[in-house]
Amino acid sequence: MIGLDTGAVREIALLAAHCDDLAIGMGGTLLALANAVPGLRIRALVLTGAGTERALEEQAALESFCPGADLDLRILDVPDGYAPAHWERVKDAVAALRRGSNAQVVFAPQRFDAHQDHRLLAELTPTEFRDHLVLGYEILKWENDTPQPTVFHPLSASLAETKAGLLMKHYPSQRNRDWFDEQSFLALSRLRGVQCRAPHAEAFLLDKATITFGGA
């Protein structure tokens, strides 16, 4: 496969509809980035969960997934499943994140996600982050909306296992879901690894990007 290098990444922006979306969709990538970039600046927005145990889980989880990072996490109290009914508030929150960020890369849900909250956020992100590299992560769940990704981030087996373990550790409120287990997370990352000739991987969708060819 042909690799494309982003160059130095010192700051990223993260957008999610629910607590645990980021860890499920890109927990391995967060671990890799935080370990590779000391003091990585992370500005994160989660639409739902404020004032609940989910918010406490999310704060502790992202601190573990982003060791040593400069993490600024904002969690809102938009009702789960009703984000489209709060379009203006979500739009304003994404715009505020954009104004307070100098991110080189933005991570958000992918726009073909079957969940309405995820899909709304995927649609709004590029309307504010208009000149950024925006990568859409996939969220494992019961809907059969698994996408055909275009960008892969290879992971070692140990990193994939660490991700799965941290998910189980930090989100006890989700363990009653029949799909929320280490086997599921490792199965998807192994599949994405097969598709990019790596032990494991996380995959993303990319709507558009520019490319500059170097040379003599």
N, C-alpha and C positions, 0 to 999 in steps of 0.2 A: 504494500500500500504506500501511497505517497503521503508523507507527513508535511503538515504546515505548522510553522512555529509562530506563536503569537508575539514573541519577544518578551521583554520584561513586563511582568504583571505585578503591580504594587497595590492595586485596589480593585475589588470586585463588588458588584451589587447583586443581591439575592432577593427574589420575589417569590412568595408562596401564598397559596390560599389558606392552607391549614398547617398547624403544628405537625411536624414529621414529614411533610412533603419534601423539604430540602434534603433531609437526611436519607430518605428513601431514594430520591431521584439522583442525588449527586454527593452522597456522603463520602465515598471513596475519593472523589475529585477534591472535596474540601480538605480531607486529610492530606492528600498529596500536595496541594497548594500551600497549606499552612506549614507543612514540614519543609517545603522547598523555599519559601519566602518568609524569613523571620520578620515579624511585625506586620504581616499582611493586613491591610485595612479592609474591613468587611462592613458594608452597610446593608442591613437586611430588613425586609418588610414582610410580615405575615398578617393576613387579613382577619383571621378568626382566632378566638381562644383567650383573649385578654380577661384577666380576673378569674381564670379557672386553673385546675391542675395541669391542663394542657400547656399553658403558658410557662409554668414552672418546669415542666418536662422539656420544653423547647429550649429555654435558656440554658439549662444544664447540658442538654444534648449538643447544642451548637458550640458551647465552650469546649466540650470533649472532641468534637469533630474539627475544631479550629484551634488547636493548641498554640498558644503564644500570639494569636492574632489580635489586632485591635478591632474588637467586635462591637458593633452598635446595632442592637436588635430592637425593632419596634413591632409590637403585636397589637392589633386592633380588635374590636369586639363586634365586627360584622357578623350577623347570624350565619351559621354554617348552612350552606345550601341555598342562600338567598343573596349572594353577592350581586347578581344582575339587578336586583331591586334596589341596590345601594350603589348604582353606577357612578353617580357624581362623587360620592365619598371615596370610592375606590380610585377613581381617576385623580382626585386631589391628592390622595396618599402616594400614588405612583409619581405624580408630578413633584411632590415634596421630596421624595427620595432622590429624584433626578437632580433637583436643585442642590441637595446636600452631598452629592457624590461626584467624584472624579474617576469613576470606574473605567478601567480599560476593557473589562468583560462584564456582561450582564447575563445572569441566569434566571430563567423564568419557566413556567410550565409551557409545554408545547401546544400549539394552537388546535390540534386535532383531538385533544383530550376530551373524553366523553362527559366529564364532570363540569357542570356549568360554571362553578366558581373558578376552576383551573382555566377553563377556556376564556372566560372574561379577562382574567389577568394576562393571559397570553396575547390577547388581542390588544389590550391597552398598553402593554410594555413598549412595543416599538413606536407608539404614538408619542411617547415622551423621550425614550432613549433612541432618538432618530439617527444618530451618527455613531452608534456603538455596535460592537460585535455582540449580538444577542443569541444565546444558545438555549434552546428549549429542552428541558430535561423530561424524562418519562417517569411516571409514577405507577408503580406496580399496585394493582387493585383488582377487584373482581370483574370489572367491565372488560370486554374483549376489544379494547381500543389500543392495543400494543402497536406503536408506530413503526414505520420503516425509517430508521435513523440514517443520518448522512455524515455525522461526525462521531468519532469514537475516541475515548480516553482510556488507554490500556491501564490495567491495574495488576499488580502482583497478586498471587493467591493469598498471601498473608494480609495484604491490605484489604482485599475483599472480605476476608474472614473477620478482620477487625471491624469493618463497617457493619457487618451483620450482627456481631456481638454487641456493638454499641447501640444499635437499634433496639435489640431486645432489652438491654440494660436501662435505657433512658425513656422508653415509652411503655411502661407497664399498663397504662390505660388502654393500649391497643392489642394486648396479647390475646384477648378473647376473639379476635377476628380470625377466621379460619385460614386466611392467606398470610397472616403476619407471623412469619417464622423464618429462621435462618435458612432453611432449605429453599424457600421461595426466593429470597434475596440472592442467594448464591447461584441458584439456577439461572436467573435472568442475567446476572453479571457473567456467568460462564458462557451463556449463549452469545452475548455481545462480544466476549473475548474470542470465541470461535470466528465471529464475523470480521475480526480485525487481526487475526493471528496472534492472539495474546492469551495468557492464562485466564484473565477476567477483564472486563471493561465496563465503563458506563457510556451510554450513548446519548446523543443530542441531535436535535433537528435545527438546521440553519436555513433561514429564509433567504438571506442574501448577504454577500460580503464582497469587498473589493480585494483584488490581489495585485501586488506589485512584483514584477519579475526583475531579478537582478541580473548581473552578468558583466562581462568586461566592457 
